[in-house]
Amino acid sequence: MENEKLAAVILAAGRGTRMKSSRSKVLHELCGAPMGRYPIQAARAAGADPVIMVIGHDPENVRNAFAAEKILFALQHDQLGTGHALLCAEEALDDYAGTLLLLCGDVPLLTGATLSRFVQQHRANQAAVTVLTIHQPDPRGYGRIVRQGGEVLRIVEEKDATDEEKKITEVNTGIYLFETPLVFHLLHALGNGNAQGEYYLTDTVHMARDRGARVGAVSAADRQEVLGINDRVQLAEAEAVLRRRINDAHMENGVTLIDPAVTYIDGTVEIAADTLIHPNVHIRGQTLIGAHCIIEPGAVIDDSHIDDHCHIKAGSVIQGARIGAASQIGPMAHLRFGTVLRGHNKIGNFVETKKADIGEHTKASHLTYLGDSDIGADVNIGCGTITCNYDGVGKHKTIIEDQVFVGSDTQFVAPVRIGRNSLIGAGSTITRDVPADALAISRAEQKNIEGWRLRERKKKTEEK
């Protein structure tokens, strides 16, 4: 065909009652992204522009969820069938003449490669309508492809099918290619004289043939790609397929996953070669992980950047953090939003950080909270240290300069600044700035009362 333009319409107006949810079906997530994003990405990968999403249920939230995708929206006020849904996109495609790809918002597993082949065969056949089909051993619930001599005559919905037609195993996936403006002429001529009382998009097949136009059908090679999501069981099935694709791609790129079946990585995550990931790890959002890292079991990493040669130990949680090279985290550490480790750091077991900028070679090995703090290089944070950053009204900052040694069980009552190369005695509560090279000790005087324990014991015995 001379006209190589491709537009796409994604039908996403339905509520999805079998999901038993107040949310629109296309907003339910798969591998960290709303379901409706996947057909958008597949359409774009096949070269579609523009992309129009037909919305209906919960339109404001659907618009907001896909605003960043730079697509157009068409509103279907009344749910009158698939033919009516596509007709709602006519205004958004005003004056468009070319090939139109129709996708479903609840069919998220189609790949751009499959759609590109679909488009090529449609154009090679010089068809006006082409339907993507599959051969389904159990075709119940699907519209059947009725052929004669190999030619597609029509698509019949199951509720309207005869007993003989119900035996057909080639079924409709709901994915089409149309030539415009012909498809809109057909849609305007649709009737709703069927068991559902709806305007069936499937009727355009026999209508196009009646006008002498060529109709084709292309069978999908992989039935998983056209899996539709109607309930949460199918949602989980689709997520398992997507997760396997994601994990396979990482392994092909040099990442070791010890047990891919129980490793959960979002499609937005980037991981460099020679990183080792143990089972039951969750890596989400806009996360980047460098090369030669080790991620131990049970780690959860969200929207974080981890440089090369880092070791994330078991059970650690990392959210919105930046971790410099050759750092060790955990086990059971919690790095919260705004944490920055400059490199070669050790954040040990049961250490929590939040909005903490921590210099190179600084370590906090255990049982510590560091919040709203700037900490220099080569600092040792002793066990049980706390930055007291909140006074009930506002947050305040603790600044600890380079080469400070902090003894165990220290509290820094912010705002406070600790000078370079100073030493904080164990058990201190620091409420004032400490100058460089100083020793700071803040303890109550120890008092020993000799024989007290024996006298108390004797007293209690006599009372009995």
C-alpha positions as CSV (number, residue, x, y, z in Angstrom):
1,M,0.0,0.0,0.0
2,E,1.2,3.5,-0.7
3,N,-0.3,4.9,2.5
4,E,2.0,3.7,5.3
5,K,0.4,5.8,8.1
6,L,-0.7,3.9,11.2
7,A,-3.0,5.2,14.0
8,A,-4.1,3.2,17.0
9,V,-7.3,3.1,19.1
10,I,-7.3,1.4,22.5
11,L,-10.7,0.5,23.9
12,A,-10.6,1.1,27.7
13,A,-14.1,2.3,28.6
14,G,-15.3,-0.7,30.6
15,R,-15.3,-1.0,34.4
16,G,-14.5,-4.7,34.4
17,T,-17.1,-5.9,36.9
18,R,-15.4,-9.2,37.4
19,M,-12.4,-7.5,38.9
20,K,-14.7,-6.5,41.8
21,S,-13.0,-3.2,42.1
22,S,-14.0,0.5,42.2
23,R,-11.1,1.3,39.8
24,S,-11.2,1.1,36.1
25,K,-9.8,-2.2,34.9
26,V,-7.0,-0.6,32.9
27,L,-5.6,0.9,36.1
28,H,-4.8,-2.4,37.8
29,E,-1.1,-2.9,37.8
30,L,1.2,-5.4,36.1
31,C,4.9,-5.4,37.0
32,G,4.7,-1.8,38.4
33,A,2.7,-0.2,35.5
34,P,-1.1,0.1,34.9
35,M,-2.4,-2.5,32.6
36,G,-3.4,0.1,30.0
37,R,0.2,1.2,29.5
38,Y,1.2,-2.0,27.8
39,P,-1.0,-1.7,24.7
40,I,0.1,1.9,24.4
41,Q,3.7,0.8,24.4
42,A,3.0,-2.0,21.9
43,A,1.2,0.3,19.6
44,R,4.0,2.8,19.7
45,A,6.6,0.1,19.1
46,A,4.6,-0.9,15.9
47,G,4.9,2.7,14.7
48,A,1.4,4.0,15.6
49,D,0.9,7.8,15.8
50,P,-1.5,9.1,17.0
51,V,-2.7,6.8,19.8
52,I,-6.3,7.3,21.0
53,M,-7.7,5.7,24.2
54,V,-11.5,5.4,24.4
55,I,-12.4,5.8,28.1
56,G,-15.7,5.7,30.0
57,H,-15.6,4.4,33.6
58,D,-13.7,6.6,36.0
59,P,-12.4,8.9,33.2
60,E,-10.6,11.4,35.3
61,N,-8.4,8.9,37.0
62,V,-7.7,7.1,33.7
63,R,-6.7,10.4,32.0
64,N,-4.4,11.2,34.9
65,A,-2.8,7.7,34.9
66,F,-1.9,8.0,31.2
67,A,-1.3,11.7,30.9
68,A,2.5,11.2,30.6
69,E,2.0,8.9,27.6
70,K,1.1,11.8,25.3
71,I,-2.0,10.1,23.9
72,L,-5.4,11.4,22.9
73,F,-8.6,10.5,24.7
74,A,-12.1,9.9,23.5
75,L,-15.1,9.5,25.9
76,Q,-17.7,6.8,25.5
77,H,-20.6,8.0,27.7
78,D,-22.8,5.0,27.3
79,Q,-21.5,1.4,27.0
80,L,-23.3,0.3,23.8
81,G,-20.8,-2.2,22.4
82,T,-17.4,-2.4,20.8
83,G,-18.6,-0.9,17.5
84,H,-20.0,2.1,19.3
85,A,-16.7,2.4,21.3
86,L,-14.6,2.7,18.2
87,L,-17.1,5.2,16.7
88,C,-16.4,7.4,19.7
89,A,-12.8,7.9,18.4
90,E,-14.0,9.2,15.0
91,E,-13.7,12.9,16.0
92,A,-10.2,12.4,17.4
93,L,-9.2,10.9,14.0
94,D,-10.9,13.7,11.9
95,D,-9.4,13.8,8.4
96,Y,-7.2,10.8,9.1
97,A,-6.8,8.4,6.1
98,G,-4.7,5.3,6.6
99,T,-4.4,2.1,8.6
100,L,-6.1,2.0,12.0
101,L,-5.0,-0.6,14.6
102,L,-7.6,-1.4,17.2
103,L,-6.4,-2.8,20.5
104,C,-8.0,-3.6,23.8
105,G,-6.9,-2.0,27.1
106,D,-7.2,-5.3,28.9
107,V,-5.0,-7.3,26.5
108,P,-1.5,-6.3,27.9
109,L,0.8,-9.0,26.6
110,L,0.9,-8.2,22.9
111,T,4.3,-7.2,21.7
112,G,5.3,-4.5,19.2
113,A,7.0,-7.2,17.1
114,T,3.7,-9.2,16.8
115,L,1.8,-6.1,15.9
116,S,4.4,-5.1,13.3
117,R,4.0,-8.5,11.5
118,F,0.2,-8.1,11.7
119,V,0.4,-4.7,10.0
120,Q,2.8,-6.0,7.3
121,Q,0.5,-8.9,6.4
122,H,-2.6,-6.6,6.4
123,R,-0.9,-4.4,3.9
124,A,0.6,-7.2,1.9
125,N,-2.9,-8.6,1.4
126,Q,-4.2,-5.1,0.5
127,A,-7.1,-5.8,3.0
128,A,-9.6,-3.3,4.2
129,V,-10.2,-5.3,7.4
130,T,-7.9,-7.9,9.1
131,V,-8.7,-9.6,12.3
132,L,-6.1,-11.2,14.6
133,T,-7.2,-14.7,15.5
134,I,-6.0,-17.7,17.6
135,H,-6.8,-21.3,17.6
136,Q,-8.4,-22.1,21.0
137,P,-8.9,-25.7,22.0
138,D,-11.7,-24.6,24.3
139,P,-13.4,-21.7,22.4
140,R,-16.1,-21.0,24.9
141,G,-16.7,-17.3,25.5
142,Y,-15.0,-16.2,22.2
143,G,-16.5,-15.0,18.9
144,R,-15.9,-17.6,16.2
145,I,-14.3,-17.0,12.8
146,V,-16.6,-18.3,10.1
147,R,-14.8,-19.2,6.9
148,Q,-15.8,-20.6,3.5
149,G,-13.1,-21.9,1.3
150,G,-10.5,-20.3,3.5
151,E,-12.0,-16.9,3.1
152,V,-13.3,-15.1,6.2
153,L,-17.1,-14.6,5.9
154,R,-18.0,-13.2,9.3
155,I,-17.4,-13.3,13.0
156,V,-20.2,-14.6,15.1
157,E,-20.5,-14.0,18.8
158,E,-21.0,-17.0,21.0
159,K,-24.5,-16.0,22.1
160,D,-25.6,-15.6,18.5
161,A,-23.8,-18.7,17.2
162,T,-25.5,-21.9,16.1
163,D,-24.5,-25.3,17.6
164,E,-22.4,-26.0,14.5
165,E,-20.6,-22.6,14.7
166,K,-19.8,-23.1,18.4
167,K,-17.6,-26.1,17.4
168,I,-15.2,-23.7,15.5
169,T,-11.9,-23.3,17.3
170,E,-10.5,-20.3,15.4
171,V,-11.6,-17.4,17.5
172,N,-11.5,-13.6,17.5
173,T,-9.0,-11.8,19.8
174,G,-10.6,-8.4,19.5
175,I,-7.5,-7.0,17.7
176,Y,-8.2,-5.6,14.3
177,L,-6.7,-3.5,11.5
178,F,-9.0,-1.3,9.4
179,E,-8.6,1.1,6.6
180,T,-10.1,4.5,7.2
181,P,-12.3,6.2,6.4
182,L,-14.1,3.0,5.3
183,V,-14.4,1.7,8.9
184,F,-16.3,4.7,10.1
185,H,-18.7,4.4,7.1
186,L,-19.3,0.8,8.2
187,L,-19.7,1.8,11.9
188,H,-22.4,4.4,11.1
189,A,-24.3,1.7,9.3
190,L,-24.2,-0.8,12.2
191,G,-27.3,-2.2,13.7
192,N,-27.9,-3.8,17.2
193,G,-30.3,-6.6,16.3
194,N,-28.4,-9.3,18.3
195,A,-28.8,-11.1,21.6
196,Q,-26.9,-8.3,23.5
197,G,-28.6,-5.4,21.9
198,E,-25.2,-3.9,21.2
199,Y,-23.3,-2.5,18.2
200,Y,-20.9,-5.3,17.4
201,L,-17.5,-4.3,15.9
202,T,-17.4,-7.9,14.5
203,D,-20.3,-7.0,12.1
204,T,-17.9,-4.8,10.1
205,V,-16.3,-8.0,8.7
206,H,-19.3,-9.2,6.7
207,M,-20.3,-5.6,6.0
208,A,-16.9,-4.9,4.4
209,R,-17.2,-8.1,2.3
210,D,-20.7,-7.0,1.2
211,R,-19.1,-3.8,-0.2
212,G,-16.5,-5.8,-2.1
213,A,-13.6,-5.0,0.2
214,R,-11.0,-7.6,1.1
215,V,-11.1,-9.1,4.5
216,G,-8.2,-11.1,6.1
217,A,-7.4,-13.0,9.2
218,V,-3.9,-13.5,10.7
219,S,-3.4,-16.1,13.4
220,A,-1.2,-15.2,16.4
221,A,1.7,-17.5,17.0
222,D,1.5,-17.3,20.8
223,R,-1.8,-17.5,22.6
224,Q,-0.4,-15.9,25.7
225,E,0.0,-12.6,23.9
226,V,-3.7,-12.2,23.4
227,L,-4.7,-13.2,26.9
228,G,-7.5,-10.9,28.0
229,I,-7.8,-9.8,31.7
230,N,-11.3,-10.2,33.1
231,D,-10.6,-11.0,36.7
232,R,-7.8,-11.0,39.2
233,V,-6.9,-14.7,38.5
234,Q,-6.1,-13.7,34.9
235,L,-4.3,-10.6,36.1
236,A,-1.9,-12.8,38.1
237,E,-1.5,-15.1,35.1
238,A,-0.6,-12.1,32.9
239,E,1.9,-10.7,35.5
240,A,3.7,-14.1,35.6
241,V,4.1,-13.9,31.8
242,L,5.4,-10.3,31.9
243,R,7.7,-11.1,34.9
244,R,9.2,-14.0,33.0
245,R,9.8,-11.8,30.0
246,I,11.5,-9.1,32.1
247,N,13.7,-11.7,34.0
248,D,14.7,-13.5,30.8
249,A,15.8,-10.2,29.3
250,H,18.0,-9.4,32.3
251,M,19.6,-12.8,32.2
252,E,20.2,-12.5,28.5
253,N,22.0,-9.2,29.3
254,G,24.3,-10.9,31.9
255,V,22.5,-10.7,35.2
256,T,22.3,-13.8,37.3
257,L,18.9,-14.6,38.9
258,I,19.2,-17.6,41.1
259,D,15.5,-18.4,40.9
260,P,13.7,-16.2,38.3
261,A,10.3,-17.6,39.3
262,V,10.4,-15.8,42.6
263,T,12.3,-12.7,41.6
264,Y,10.1,-9.6,41.1
265,I,11.5,-6.9,38.8
266,D,9.5,-4.0,37.3
267,G,9.9,-3.3,33.6
268,T,11.4,0.1,34.3
269,V,14.4,-1.3,36.2
270,E,17.9,-1.3,34.7
271,I,20.6,-3.8,36.0
272,A,24.1,-4.0,34.7
273,A,26.0,-7.3,33.9
274,D,27.5,-9.6,36.5
275,T,25.1,-8.6,39.2
276,L,23.7,-11.5,41.3
277,I,20.2,-11.5,42.6
278,H,18.9,-14.0,45.1
279,P,15.3,-15.3,45.4
280,N,12.4,-13.2,46.8
281,V,13.9,-9.9,45.9
282,H,11.6,-7.1,44.8
283,I,13.1,-4.3,42.6
284,R,10.6,-1.6,41.6
285,G,10.1,1.7,39.9
286,Q,12.9,3.8,38.3
287,T,15.7,1.8,39.9
288,L,19.2,1.4,38.4
289,I,21.6,-1.2,39.7
290,G,25.3,-1.3,38.6
291,A,27.6,-4.1,37.8
292,H,29.0,-6.8,40.1
293,C,26.4,-6.2,42.8
294,I,24.9,-8.8,45.1
295,I,21.3,-8.5,46.2
296,E,20.5,-11.0,48.9
297,P,17.1,-12.7,49.7
298,G,14.2,-10.5,50.8
299,A,15.6,-7.2,49.8
300,V,13.1,-4.6,48.6
301,I,14.4,-1.7,46.4
302,D,12.2,1.1,45.1
303,D,13.2,4.1,42.9
304,S,16.9,3.9,43.9
305,H,20.3,4.1,42.2
306,I,22.9,1.6,43.3
307,D,26.4,1.9,41.9
308,D,28.8,-0.9,41.1
309,H,30.1,-3.5,43.6
310,C,27.5,-2.9,46.2
311,H,26.3,-5.7,48.5
312,I,22.6,-5.4,49.7
313,K,22.2,-8.0,52.4
314,A,19.1,-9.9,53.4
315,G,15.9,-8.2,54.4
316,S,17.0,-4.6,53.6
317,V,14.6,-2.0,52.3
318,I,15.8,0.8,50.1
319,Q,13.5,3.6,49.0
320,G,14.4,6.6,47.0
321,A,18.1,6.4,47.9
322,R,21.4,6.8,46.0
323,I,24.1,4.3,47.1
324,G,27.7,4.9,46.0
325,A,30.1,2.2,44.8
326,A,31.4,-0.6,47.0
327,S,28.9,-0.1,49.8
328,Q,27.4,-2.7,52.1
329,I,23.8,-2.4,53.3
330,G,22.2,-4.6,56.0
331,P,21.1,-7.1,56.8
332,M,17.7,-5.6,57.8
333,A,18.7,-2.0,57.1
334,H,16.1,0.6,56.0
335,L,17.3,3.4,53.7
336,R,14.5,5.9,53.2
337,F,13.9,8.7,50.7
338,G,16.7,11.2,50.3
339,T,19.5,9.0,51.6
340,V,22.7,9.5,49.7
341,L,25.8,7.3,50.4
342,R,28.9,8.7,48.7
343,G,30.6,5.3,48.4
344,H,32.5,2.6,50.4
345,N,29.9,2.9,53.2
346,K,28.7,0.3,55.6
347,I,25.1,0.7,56.8
348,G,24.6,-2.4,59.1
349,N,21.8,-4.3,60.7
350,F,18.8,-2.4,62.0
351,V,20.1,1.0,60.9
352,E,17.6,3.5,59.5
353,T,18.4,6.5,57.4
354,K,16.3,9.3,56.0
355,K,17.4,12.5,54.2
356,A,21.0,11.6,55.3
357,D,23.9,12.6,53.1
358,I,26.8,10.3,54.2
359,G,30.4,10.7,53.1
360,E,32.8,8.1,51.7
361,H,34.1,5.4,54.1
362,T,31.6,6.4,56.8
363,K,29.9,3.5,58.6
364,A,27.0,2.9,60.9
365,S,27.2,-0.7,61.7
366,H,24.1,-1.4,63.8
367,L,21.0,-0.2,65.7
368,T,21.1,3.5,64.6
369,Y,18.8,6.2,63.3
370,L,20.3,9.0,61.1
371,G,17.7,11.5,59.8
372,D,18.0,15.0,58.3
373,S,21.7,14.9,58.6
374,D,24.9,15.7,56.7
375,I,27.7,13.4,57.7
376,G,31.3,13.7,56.4
377,A,33.9,11.1,55.3
378,D,35.6,8.5,57.5
379,V,33.1,8.9,60.3
380,N,32.4,6.1,62.7
381,I,28.8,6.0,64.1
382,G,28.6,3.9,67.2
383,C,25.8,1.4,68.0
384,G,22.6,3.0,69.3
385,T,23.2,6.5,67.9
386,I,20.2,8.7,67.3
387,T,19.8,12.0,65.5
388,C,16.9,13.7,67.3
389,N,15.7,15.6,64.3
390,Y,12.0,16.4,65.2
391,D,10.8,18.6,68.0
392,G,7.1,18.1,67.5
393,V,6.8,21.1,65.1
394,G,9.7,21.0,62.6
395,K,12.6,19.0,61.4
396,H,16.2,20.1,62.2
397,K,19.6,19.1,60.8
398,T,22.6,17.4,62.4
399,I,25.9,18.1,60.8
400,I,28.9,15.8,61.5
401,E,32.1,16.7,59.8
402,D,34.9,14.4,58.6
403,Q,36.8,11.9,60.8
404,V,34.5,12.1,63.8
405,F,34.2,9.1,66.1
406,V,30.8,8.8,67.7
407,G,30.6,6.5,70.7
408,S,27.7,4.1,71.3
409,D,24.4,5.2,72.7
410,T,24.8,8.9,71.6
411,Q,21.9,11.2,71.0
412,F,22.4,14.3,68.9
413,V,19.6,16.9,69.6
414,A,19.3,18.9,66.4
415,P,20.2,21.5,65.3
416,V,23.8,20.7,66.2
417,R,27.2,20.7,64.4
418,I,30.0,18.3,65.3
419,G,33.5,19.6,64.3
420,R,36.0,17.7,62.3
421,N,38.1,15.0,64.1
422,S,36.2,15.3,67.3
423,L,35.3,12.3,69.6
424,I,31.9,11.9,71.2
425,G,32.0,9.8,74.4
426,A,29.6,6.9,74.6
427,G,26.3,7.5,76.4
428,S,26.4,11.3,75.6
429,T,23.4,13.5,74.8
430,I,24.8,16.3,72.7
431,T,22.7,19.5,72.6
432,R,25.4,22.1,71.7
433,D,27.9,22.4,68.9
434,V,31.2,20.5,69.3
435,P,34.4,22.2,68.0
436,A,37.0,20.4,65.9
437,D,39.5,18.0,67.5
438,A,37.5,18.1,70.8
439,L,36.3,15.4,73.2
440,A,32.6,15.9,74.1
441,I,31.1,13.9,77.0
442,S,27.6,14.5,78.5
443,R,26.8,12.1,81.3
444,A,25.4,12.1,84.7
445,E,28.1,11.5,87.4
446,Q,28.3,7.9,88.4
447,K,27.6,7.2,92.0
448,N,28.5,3.9,93.7
449,I,26.8,3.0,97.1
450,E,28.7,0.1,98.6
451,G,26.8,-2.7,100.3
452,W,23.4,-1.4,99.1
453,R,22.4,-4.7,97.4
454,L,23.1,-6.8,100.5
455,R,21.1,-4.4,102.8
456,E,18.1,-4.4,100.5
457,R,18.1,-8.2,100.3
458,K,18.2,-8.4,104.1
459,K,15.4,-5.9,104.5
460,K,13.1,-7.8,102.2
461,T,13.9,-11.1,104.0
462,E,13.0,-9.5,107.4
463,E,9.7,-8.1,106.0
464,K,8.6,-11.6,105.0
